[in-house]
Amino acid sequence: MKKVYLDNAATTPLDKEVLDAMLPFMTEHFGNPSSIHGFGRQTRAAIEGARKIVAKLLNVSPSEIFFTSGGTEADNMAIHCSVNDLGVTHLITSPIEHHAVLHTCEALAASGKVKLDYVKLTPNGHIDLAHLEGLLAANKSSKSLVTLMHANNEIGNLLPLKKTSEICAKYNAVFHSDTVQTMAHYAMDLKDLGVHFVNAGAHKFHGPKGVGFIYVSSDVKIHPIIHGGSQERNMRGGTENLYGIIGLAKAMEIAYRDMKEHQEHVQGIKTYMIEQLEKNIPGISFNGDVKGSSLYTVLNVCFPPTDNAEMLLFNLDIAGIAASGGSACTSGSNVGSHVLKGICSDMNRPSIRFSFSKYNTKEEIDYVVAKLKEIFTVKKTQTA
Ligand SMILES: Cc1ncc(COP(=O)(O)O)c(C=O)c1O
């Protein structure tokens, strides 16, 4: 059976070049990086080499990069450390953040440690920056953390990072942006952007799962939330995910090396799918600012109403097509997408997120659109 993987915002396949870079660190180079003997010194040097690669690509110092278990841990770290160490008593986020941010903010607010405000969205699902400024102005007497994602993982809307960081700077607020969906997809000069924290998960850019990093600007001084050994310069206890870190740095190097080609290819796939869907399925529309400021890997499609909405993903799966009904991290739960609710998408119409990678082809899109056409044509006949 043909298999088409269009769920790359959930995770991407590991690049073979990345695997090749990792393999020696699963076999002959196995020393604990904290050991002082030769085996350990060798792997310590490899980790520090990986840190230098990441830092150079982002135009920051290696001392500002800390490896983590992934995007979720780094989101938790940015938010908890802001409250614990930076005097933050007021959080501003949006109703359409990833749960790694939303649930962390909500837990802190429930504990009574902080006041939590949600910034409003514009009609096409962007952050209302005027409202953000209003919230900061109204809370001048408290130290605020603004935590807003760079690209929404369900609808792809992009936040203007520089503009947002300038607003935060005006009110002396700490700024964290969850960049899990955009890291290694766009070139970022973090010094120029003026953010305090950004983060990444390697599995979103053809690296391994279970490893990521947080960038912590040298302008802020924080303390660990995971206590233990002196790893990560005393910032995160626990033996490092050695081969994961090697794979992350390799994946990032490849992403930067091939970025232009990759962006053009993937944007081409997305544009082609939009055209084909509009041509073949009457009544289709898209969630988010799909033809405006939108991440090139994500396309959230709102289908015409159908009696078998809940069977749509299942029918695609039967045809070998992997897509997602929302955020992968909540698929399997019956709760509808908080992002689609947040942007007031028509919840009576089924929505599917298709997300693309460098491995997808236009032929795959033709296959998917043909299957969708079949599903919707059959449904029409059945309900006629
Ligand atoms: C925007 C965003 N933030 C955070 C995460 C969590 O990252 P990880 O799976 O590396 O913990 C994800 C994963 O889907 C995401 O899309």
The ligand as a MOL file (V3000), in Angstrom:
LIG
                    3D

  0  0  0     0  0            999 V3000
M  V30 BEGIN CTAB
M  V30 COUNTS 16 16 0 0 0
M  V30 BEGIN ATOM
M  V30 1 C 4.9750 24.5420 19.3510 0
M  V30 2 C 5.4240 23.3420 20.1190 0
M  V30 3 N 5.9580 23.5050 21.3390 0
M  V30 4 C 6.4000 22.4720 22.0630 0
M  V30 5 C 6.2980 21.1830 21.5950 0
M  V30 6 C 6.8070 20.0590 22.4120 0
M  V30 7 O 8.0760 19.6670 21.9530 0
M  V30 8 P 8.6970 18.2370 22.3650 0
M  V30 9 O 7.8940 17.2000 21.6670 0
M  V30 10 O 10.1240 18.3030 21.8550 0
M  V30 11 O 8.6490 18.1380 23.8410 0
M  V30 12 C 5.7240 20.9510 20.3330 0
M  V30 13 C 5.5330 19.5740 19.8050 0
M  V30 14 O 4.5580 19.2740 19.1330 0
M  V30 15 C 5.2890 22.0630 19.5750 0
M  V30 16 O 4.7490 21.9150 18.3620 0
M  V30 END ATOM
M  V30 BEGIN BOND
M  V30 1 1 1 2
M  V30 2 1 2 3
M  V30 3 2 2 15
M  V30 4 2 3 4
M  V30 5 1 4 5
M  V30 6 1 5 6
M  V30 7 2 5 12
M  V30 8 1 6 7
M  V30 9 1 7 8
M  V30 10 2 8 9
M  V30 11 1 8 10
M  V30 12 1 8 11
M  V30 13 1 12 13
M  V30 14 1 12 15
M  V30 15 2 13 14
M  V30 16 1 15 16
M  V30 END BOND
M  V30 END CTAB
M  END
